Amino acid sequence: MAAAAMAVPLPKHSSFLPKPKLPLDQNSNFLGGSLKFGRPMSVNRKIKGPVMVSAASTSNTDDRSKQFYINFTGFPFPLGPFLNRRTIRTEAVKGCIWMFEQEQALGFSSVSTNIRMTVIKLKSGGLWVHAPIAPTKECIQLIEELGAPVEYIVLPTFAYEHKIFVGPFSRKFPKAQVWVAPRQWSWPLNLPLEFFGIFRAKTIKDGDLSTPWADEIEQKVLSSPEVGIGPYVEVAFYHKRSRTLLVTDAVIFVPRKPPSSISSESLLASAKNGLAVKILSKGKQVPNDPVVDNPNTRQKGWERMVLQILFLGPSNLLEPNASFAQMSQKLIVSPIVKTLVFSKVPEKVRDWIDEIASDWRFKRIIPAHFEAPINAGRSEFLAAFGFLDDLLGERYVNRPPSLSILFTSLMGKAAAASYFPPDDMRTLSSLDQFLVSVGAVKKTVSGRKRR
C-alpha cells in the first residue's frame, strides 16, 4: 500500500512526480506555497511536558490563515494536507536544538505521520536547518522567534517528501546557503534540482572537513548502488557539542501515543472501519459502528496508521493492538526500508553504521519521522541493524570492530529480530518479490546475485 511513502523514500518517494506550477510571486512555492492573508499572531501557546510551541492567536480563522499552504504535487499520490499545515516547535536541547513538526498525509487516504525539520544554533549565532518542512507563515514565525539568522539549509536525502520543501523554504531565507545530498534524482523523469526550485545548491560530501559547519557538525554519506530505479542516498550528521545524531529514514522510534502534529480529524478517519479494514481483518466480521471521538478511538486510528506506514498491508487492521505493541517503543529500522533498500546493499549499510558507531559517541537520535529526540546511543543503534548479520554472515570481513561495538551489536541482535511480525511482513515480502520480477527492484546483495 502506498501509505508507506510517508516513512521511507525508496521506491515509494521516487514514484512521486511533481506537476509543474508557475510561481505566483517571489514568496510563493514553485510546487506549492503559502498565500499572504490574515493578520499577524504574536501570542505563543505553551504545552506542559516537553517545551512545545505553536503560533496561536485569539481567532481560529487567524490560526488557519497562518497555517495555510497549497500543495497538490506528487505522483502518483499527492502529499497532504493540501491546504493547511500546523507547525509545532519543540526544544530538544536547551538553547541549541529545536524540532519543527507538521502532519504529512498520503494523498486522499486516512494515513498520516509527522515530518520533522531540525534546527541547530551554531557558535556563529546562525541557524543550521536540516530537512526543511513547508514554510507556512506559522513555521517562519516560529523560526524567527529564535532570534537568529538562517545560515544553512540542508537536504539530507534524495526523497521527494523532503526535497519538495527546500526551494520554497530557501526563498524565505535568500541569504542562506543550500546544501544537498549527492546523487539527487527523481522518477519517472529524472528532473534537475532547479525544477524543484532549488538553485545554486552545493553538494554534501562524505566526511568533508571543508564544509563551513565542520567544526561543529560532522557528516557521513550512505550512497548505495542502484537498488531499483535509483540509488538510496542519506546523510547522517553528528552535532558534537550536544552529542546528537541526525538521520532521515535510517531508524525510527514509534511512540505509543500519536504525535501532537497529527490532527484529531485524521486519527478519527483512520479509526473508521473502511475498505482497508474490511480487507485486512483476518476474515473477521467488521462492524459498521459510527466513530465516536474519544481517546480509545484516536489511539486505534494511530495504531492503524502506523501499521500501514510500516507494512503497507498489515495482517489485521481490525485489531491492530498486538502488532502495534511489537513495533512501538523501540528503535528499529522501518520494515519497508529494511526489505526494499538495506537488505539489497547490506555491506554498504554495515560500513556506514559501523563508522557512525565507531566515530560518534552520540547519546540521542533525531530522525525525520515519528518520535524524537530518542534517548539512545550506539548499542541501541547497532541493535536496530541486527538483521545485517543474518544477511552477511561470516563472509563479510571489514575492519575489526572494537570490543564495545561488537558486544552491543551481539546483545541487540535477538531483540532486533523480533521487531517484524511474520504475518504483517507477508504483504511487504510479496511486494518485494513482485518488484523484483518486473525489474523495479534488484534482487541483489551488494551487487551479488542471491543464490
MOHU-V779897 format. One line per field, one symbol per residue. psi: psi as a letter, one per 20 degrees, with the letter a starting at -180 (. if undefined). A space follows every 50 residues. Layout:
psi=???
//
This chain:
psi=pihihihqipjghiipoqpqppqgahiqphjqaqqorqqqqipqpppqcq nppqpraiphhgghhhjpppojrppioqorqhipopppppogppjgpqpp qrqpqocjrkpqrqppppppprhiirpoppmqapmrhgghghghiikqqo hpppojripghhhhigghghhhmiiqqppqqrlprrqipnqrhhhjjoqk qqppqpkoiiqijhhhprqpponrroidirqppppqqooghilppprfjg qrooqhqqqhipqhggghhhipmaghhhgmjkjqpoqlqqpporhhghgg gghggghhghifnrhnhgnigghghhirkqorpphggggifhihlhgggg gghggghhhpmqiqporirbqqqpnqbhghghhhkhhhhhhhbiiopaqp qrhgggghghhiggghhjinphhhiggghhgghghghjjhppmroliqpq .
//
